[in-house]
Amino acid sequence: MRRSALRAALEAAGYVVDGSPAGLYLWVTTPGAGQDCWATVADLADLGILAAPGAFYGSAGARHVRLALTASDDDISRAVARLTGA
């Protein structure tokens, strides 16, 4: 439920979920070449959503952020609402 709801909200908001078929996080970028991970972190922070910059995980992550699925159901629901404007 968390994974599918957050993934759908991210995609509806224009983000691209890159891989992430299982596990405790989603690996996310912006369309095309993707923007710098720090810009995406800032964009999500403006919505009250915390993300780890992909650069923390090596140079290959410079255009990605990592969103954890370990938050509570209520926190994920709030993030979904913020992303979709619902």
C-alpha positions in Angstrom: 0.0 0.0 0.0 2.7 2.5 1.0 4.8 1.7 -2.1 2.0 1.8 -4.6 0.4 5.0 -3.2 3.7 7.0 -2.9 4.9 5.8 -6.3 1.6 6.8 -8.0 1.7 10.2 -6.3 5.3 10.8 -7.3 4.5 9.9 -10.9 1.4 12.1 -10.9 3.6 15.0 -9.7 6.0 14.5 -12.6 8.7 12.5 -11.0 10.2 9.2 -12.4 10.6 6.2 -10.1 13.7 4.5 -11.4 13.7 0.8 -10.8 12.9 0.2 -7.1 10.9 -3.0 -7.6 11.2 -4.0 -3.9 12.8 -2.9 -0.7 12.3 0.0 1.8 12.8 2.9 -0.5 12.0 4.5 -3.9 14.8 5.8 -6.1 13.4 8.9 -7.8 14.5 11.4 -10.4 13.0 14.1 -12.6 12.1 13.5 -16.2 14.7 13.6 -19.0 18.3 13.9 -17.8 17.0 14.7 -14.3 18.0 17.7 -12.2 20.7 17.7 -9.6 19.7 15.7 -6.5 20.0 18.7 -4.2 17.5 20.6 -6.2 15.0 17.7 -6.0 15.7 17.4 -2.2 14.8 21.1 -2.0 11.7 20.8 -4.1 10.4 17.9 -1.9 11.4 19.7 1.3 9.2 22.6 0.2 6.3 20.1 0.3 7.4 18.9 3.7 8.8 15.6 2.3 12.3 14.5 3.4 14.5 12.7 0.8 18.1 11.6 0.9 20.2 13.0 -1.9 21.4 10.3 -4.3 24.9 11.8 -4.1 25.2 10.2 -0.7 25.2 6.8 -2.4 27.9 7.7 -5.0 28.3 9.7 -8.1 25.8 7.6 -10.1 23.1 8.9 -7.8 23.7 12.6 -8.5 20.4 13.0 -10.3 18.3 10.9 -7.9 16.8 11.0 -4.5 16.0 8.2 -2.2 12.6 8.2 -0.4 12.1 5.8 2.4 9.0 3.7 2.8 9.6 3.2 6.5 7.4 6.2 7.6 4.0 5.5 9.1 0.9 5.0 7.0 -0.3 8.4 8.1 3.0 10.1 7.1 2.9 8.4 3.7 -0.7 9.5 3.2 0.2 13.1 4.0 3.1 12.9 1.5 0.7 11.6 -1.1 -1.7 14.4 -0.4 1.1 17.0 -0.6 2.3 15.6 -4.0 -1.1 15.4 -5.5 -2.6 18.5 -4.0 -5.5 16.4 -2.6 
